[in-house]
C-alpha cells in the first residue's frame, strides 16, 4: 500500500493553547497535525514501533463481583457486569467499600511485565462503569475517596514503570455508566444501570466533556503517560468532530503523547482499523481479539487480546490460551508490522492471576533467547505468509520463526534480492548451511528444533 499524505490545513499554538487551523490525512484515514512532518511523526512513534509487546490491565470495581451477581454467573466479559446484570448506580457503588487490594505490589506487576519482554503497560484509569482508579479532584468516585484502600495505585505504577524502564499508559472510557449526564433507554433496563448504548441527557454533553477533559488533564499532567488509549466511542452522541477536538486537547497537554483511533469514530468494529471514507483522529489502529490476515504497510496498529475469555477478572473463567498460542500470536502480529497488547485482569486483592503469571513467565523465557527478533523489528519482507512460520526484519538481518519443523530438514526461503551470509539459530551453537538459488535459498536444519514453539534463525544478509 503506497502511503499518501494530503495536507489540508495546519496547527498553530496561540496564547499557550493548541488551535486547529487545518488537518492532514493519509490513506489509512488518519488525522494528524499538519505541523508534524512525516519524519517528526516517525520520531514520536519510534519507541512504540520498537516495543512491539505491551501489557493491558483491566482492573476496577468489577473485580469484586468477579462475574457473579446475586448468585448468577455471566458468560459475558467481567468488566461489563454493571450492564449485563442491570445494576443501578446506587447498588454498583456498594462494591467500592469492598474493594481493598492490600496485596497490590506495583514493583511486582511491573517486574512480571518486564520479565515477559513487554516494553509498556496500559491500565484502565476509568472503565465504562465510571469508577476512577486514580486520585481524581474531579470526583469522589475514585479509589482514594471511595474505598478502604485509600491509596493511588496509578501513582505507584507510573513511578515503578519509570524505575524499571517501561513506558506507562492509560486506558480511558468515553462512555460513562455512572455520570448523571448519561442514562439507559432500553426495554427492561434500569435508566441508571450500565448499557453499551448509553444516551446523553439533553443539554448535558458539554458538562460531561468538561468533566472528561478535567480528568484527562489530571492523568497527563500528574502521571506523564506515554499513551492515552480511549474506548467506548461507539455511542451515538459522540462524533468524529468530538474525537478530533479531544485528540487536539490531549496533544496540547503533551505533544509527544500517542492516542489510539478510538478517540473518534474511525475504527471498523472489532477489526479495529480505520475506515477510509474520510480523515479520522488517532495515531494507531486497534484490532480487538483478532490479528489481521496480512501485513498493513504504512499503518500503525496494535492487537489487544485476552489470555482467557474476559478482560476484567472473572473467578471462574479458566479457558486459558496456551503459552504456545500466546508466543505464536506475538510472532504473527509482529511479522505483520503490529504490536501485541496482551491483557491481564487482576483480582480485587490486587494480584495478577497465577495462570496469567505462568504464561507470561513462559513468554519471558522465549523472549530471553529470541527477543531481538521481536523488539525493534519490522514486518516480514515477503508478500505472502511463509507456510512453515513467520519472518521479521531488522535492517540487513532477517529473522525466520519456524513453527512447523520440516520433515526433510530443509527450509526454503523466497529470494529477497539480497544474499544470505550466515544463519545461526538463536540459542543454538552453530551456523547452518545455506544454499542459494536464483529465486530462493535453502537452509539445512538440524534434526530437532531448539524450541518446539518457535525456533528463530537469524539470517545475516549482504
Buried (B, 14 or more C-beta within 10 A) or exposed (E): EEEEBEEEEBBEEEEEEBEBEEBBBBBBBBBBBBBBBEEBBEEBBEBBBBBBBBBBBBBBBBBBBBBBBEEEEBEBBBBBBBBBBBBBBEBBBEBBEEBBBEEBBBEBBBBBBBBBBBBBBBBBBBBBBBBBBBBBEBBEBBBBEBBEBEBBBBBBBBBBBEEBEBBBBBBBBBBBBBBEBBBBEBEEBBBBBBBBBBBBBEEBBEEBBEBBBEBBBBBBEBBEBBBBBBBBBBBEBBEBEBBBBBBBBBBBBBBEBBBBBBBBBBBBEEBBBBBBEEBBBBBBBBBBEEBBEBBBEBBBBBBBBBBBBBBBBBBEBEEBBEBBBBBBBBBBBBBBBBBBBBBBBBBBEBBBBEBBBEBBEBBBBBBEBBBBBBBBBBBBBBEEBBEBBBBBBBEEBBBBBBBEBEEEEEBBBEBBEBEBEEBBBBEBEEBBEBEEEEEEBBBEBBEEBBBEBBBBBBBBBE
